Amino acid sequence: MLNERNQKILCAVVQSYIEELAPVGSRAITKKYRLNLSPATVRNIMADLEDMGFLSQPHTSAGRIPTDKGYRAYVDCMCKENRCPGREFSNIFMERIEGARTDLNVLLSAFTARLSTLSHYIAFASPVSPDTSTLNRIQLYKYRGGQAVAVIVTNEGIIKTKIIDTDFGFSQKDFGRISDYLNSEFSGCSINEIRSRMIQQMSKEKMLYDILISKAMAVCKEALEFKQDDVFISGLPEFLGLPDFSDRAMEMAKAIEDKHLILKLLEELSSPDGIRVVIGSENPITEMQGLSVVVAPYRQGDRSLGSLGIIGPTRMNYSEAMLMIKAAAESLSSAITGGR
């Protein structure tokens, strides 16, 4: 829809508004970007861009500001450039995370904290679903009364500790035998696969040669029942201090603090392919349509595990945000894959 000249003017207006948070006039564009065009020509082009819905004018005498459609054209133009993440971002994300490699939840927390500090926006990450994780090992320990402690470690680095009730009067030796059996039988299987196989084996309980195995199934079934972790979020206070939200900070805080909305957003935007940028009114969550989201998947090898991203105002520095998210997702994937 835009010729090269109009596209340059639009990108100049968007970039100027991102930097200044003030309506942009034709004279300012002419001076700042040296487009070799007169202010009158730039003003006419900006009027055409407004007619096409890319810009709007808050007041008759004011300059113009980008609309969501204008931001979208700006981002699409940047995507065509296929820019690679700066090495400095990758290095920043990989610093001081060695101690977190053995626990994915600690790793995700470290990355979201680093990402929010760098971007000054809200950083978030979705945890790996335990149901799709693959079992590395499970260890059972006698606790108190009829209880046991189950320690579950997945190949993705999820570590779960759960207290379970047992009425079988097991000794620690019994729990050791159960742990050995479960590890030999199910190591490398996804939690969903384990549950499916347990149902099959428990239906054949009478055929089992060792009554301990049938009881092991019951213990394992309870140990593997756990809720999805909350989404990781960092950077809310600094985000709400941005001038974009001076008149509606409470409204934004309520939407972002509702982790159910964030999880719903992640479900809507979940994609195994590359970076996604959702701008303002494009947001599928009504309560968050005044915000923009940049999100990318993180992986273990070729398998997508979850999403990492930032939430910011529509006046987001999209260029820098996309570089950060790409660097963060690639660094996180490298840390997960290299740390196993």
N, C-alpha and C positions, 0 to 999 in steps of 0.2 A: 504493500500500500504506500510505502514511502520511497521517494527517490533518494539518491545518495546525499544530496544537499540538505533535504528535509531531515534525514536521519542524523546528520551531523549536528544540526541545530537542536533537535530533540535531545540527543545525548548530552550536548553542552548544557541545556536547561536542567536536565535531570541531575547531572553531576554537580552543577552549581547549587541546586536546591539541597542536595544531600550534604554539601559542605557548609552551607550558610543557613539553612532553615528559614529562608525568606523568599518571597516572590521574586522572580527573576525578570529583569527588564532587557529589552533588546540592546540598549547601549552597553550594559554590563557584559553581555555576551560578546558583543563586538570587540570590546577592549580586552577581555580576559582570554579569549580563545583565538584571536587573530585569524578570522575566517575569510578575510579579504572580501567582506560584504559590508554594505552600508547599514547603519542602524535601521533605516527605513525598510530595506530588503529583509533584514532579520525580523523586524516587527511584522511584516506581511506574512512571512513564513510561519511565525509563531501564531498568528491569527488563523492561518490555514490548519495548523496542528490542533488548535483549540476546536475548530469546526469539525475536525475528524475525531475528536474525543481523546486526544493524547495529552492535552494540557487543559487547565481551567484557570479562570481569573477570579480570585476572591472578591475583588472590588474593581470597579470600572477604571480607576486611575492606577491600580496596582499592576505589578508584573504578573507573570504566570507561574503556576506550579504544576508538577506532573500529576496526572491521574493514574489509577492502577493500570490502565491500558498503556499509558506512557512508560511506566516502570517496566511493564512486560516487554515492550518493544526494546527498551534499553538493555534488559537482561538477555533477551534473545540475540541481540547484536553482539554482546560479550561472549555468549556461548559459541557463536560461530567462530570466534577467535581461537577456541579450544586451548585456553591457557593452562599451563601446568602449575602446580603449587610451588611457591617459593621454597627453596631449601631451608631458609631460616625458620619457617613455620614447622617443617618436619623435624628439624633439630630441637626446637622448643618443646614439641610434644613428646619427643623421645627422652628428654632429660629427666633424670631422677624418678624413673618409673620401674627400675630394676626390681625393687622390693615388692612391687605390686603384681608382678607377672604371674604369681602362683594363685591369685584369687581374682577372678574376673570382675567381681563386684567392686573390689578396691580399685582395680584398673579403670573401670567406668567412672567411678567417683573422681579419680585423679584427672581423667581426661575432660570431664565436664567442668571441673573447677578451673583447669588451665584454659579451656576454650572460652569460658565466660570472662575470665580476666583479660584475655587478649582482645576479644570482640567488644566488650562492654555491653553485650546483650545477654539474654538468658540462654544457657546451654542445657541441652537435655540428651539423655540416652535411654533407649529401651533395653531392659535386661534380656538375656537369652531366656526363652521359655524353657522351664525345667522339663516339660513334657517332650520336647524335641531334642534335649541334650542326651549325650551318650554316656553311659556309666563307665567310669574308670575303676572305681572300687567302692565297696560299702563295708563298714566295720561296725560291729555291734558290741556294746559294753554293758555289763550288768550295772544297774544304777541302785536304786533303793526300792524296797518293797517289791512290787511286781513290775517295776519299770526298767526300761533299757534306754541307752543313748545310741542313736544311729548317726554315724558320720558318713555322709555321702559325698563323693568327689566325682565330678563329671570330667570328661575329656576337654570340655570347653573352659575349665577352671572354676566352675561353680562349686562352692563348698557349702553343704547344708548340714546342720546339726539339729536333730530332733529327738525329743523325749517321747517314747511310745510306751503304751501299757501292754503288758503281757501277763497272762494268767497261767503260764505253763510251768512255773517253778524252775526256770532254766538256771544253770550254773554258768560261770564265765566260760568254762570249757564248751558247754553247749552253744553259747553265742559265738565262740570261735569257730566251731564246726559249721554253724549256719552261715557265718560270714564267708568262710572258705567255699562253701557250696554255691552261695549266691554269686560270688566273684567268678568262679569257674563256669557257671551256667550263663551268666548274663553280662559279663564284662564286654564292652563294645556295643551293646544294644542300646537303642533309645529307650527312654522311660516309658513311652507309649508301647513300644514293642515288648518290654518287660511285663507291663500290665496285661497285655493281650496273652502272652505266653503263660503268665500265672493263672489266668482264668482257665486256660486249657488244662494246665496241670492239676489245678484244684478240682476240676471236674472229674479227673481220673484218680482222685485221692485213694480210693480203695486199691488201686493197682500199684501204688507207690510201695517200694520195698522197705522204706525207712519212714516211720511215723514222724521223725524229726523234720523230714523234708516238707511234709504237709504243713507242719507248724511254721517252718521257715517261710513258706509262701504267705501265711497270714501275717507274720512279722514284717516281711518285706513290703507287703501291700500297704500296711499302715505307715511304714517308714517313707514310702514314696508319695504319699498324699500331702502335698504342700501347695500353698497359694503362690500365684504369680507375684514377684517382687514389685514394689513401687518403681515408677520411672525415676531416674536420677535427674535432678534439676539443680542448677547452680546459677547465681547471679541476679536474683530477683531484686534486691534492694537497689543496686546500682542502676538496673534497667528502669525502675520506676522513677528514678531521678532524672531521666532524660527529658529535655524540654518538650518533646513530642506529647508527653502524657501529663503535662502540668495541670490540666483541667479534668483529667479522668484517671488518675492513678489508682484510685480504689477499684474502679470498674475493671481495669486491666489486671490488678492484683488478684481479684476474685476469680477471673477466668483462668489465670495461669496457675494459681495455687490449687485449683481443682484438678488433681492428678488424673481423675477419670476422663476429663476433657483432653488432657495431654495424651493419655493412652488411646483414646478414640481417634485423636488426630494422627497418631503414629500408625494406627491400623489403616486409616484412610490413605496415608501417604506411603505406606510400606511398598517398597519396590527393590528388587535385587539389582537394578541397573542404575548406576551413576548418581549424580546430584539432581535433586528436585528443588525447584524454587517456586513457592506458592506466595502470591502477592495479594494482600488485602482481601478484596471481595472474592478472590479465587478460593479462599480458605473454606474447606468443607464444613468447618465448625463455626456455626453462626456467631457464637460468643467471642470468637477470635478473628473476626473479619477485618478488624482494624490493624491487624498485625501481618507481618510477612515471616515466612519460614524457609530456611535452607536446610536440607536434610540429605544424608547419604547413608548407604548401608555399610556396616563393618562385617568382616568375614573371617572365617577360619578356612584357609585354602579357597576352594571354589564355593563353599557353602555360606550363604548369608545367615548371620546370627541375630542381627538387630539393627537399629538405626541410631545415628548420632546427628545432632543438628543444633541450630540456634533459632531463637525467636526474637524478632526485633521490630521496630517501627517500619512502615512502608518506606520511610526515608532512610532505608538501610544502605550502608556501603556494600552494595551487592558484589562488586568486584572483589573486595577484600574478604567478604564473608564466604564467597565460593572457594577462594583459594584456601582459607582456613579450614573449611569443612572437608575439602578434598584431602588436604594434608593430614587432618586429624583422623579421618576415616582410614586412610592408608597406613598411618602410623599405628593406629589401634589394631588394625588387622595384622600388621607385621608383628606387633608385640604379642598378640594372641597366638599366631601361627609359630613364631620363632620361640615363644616361651613354653611350648608344650613338648 
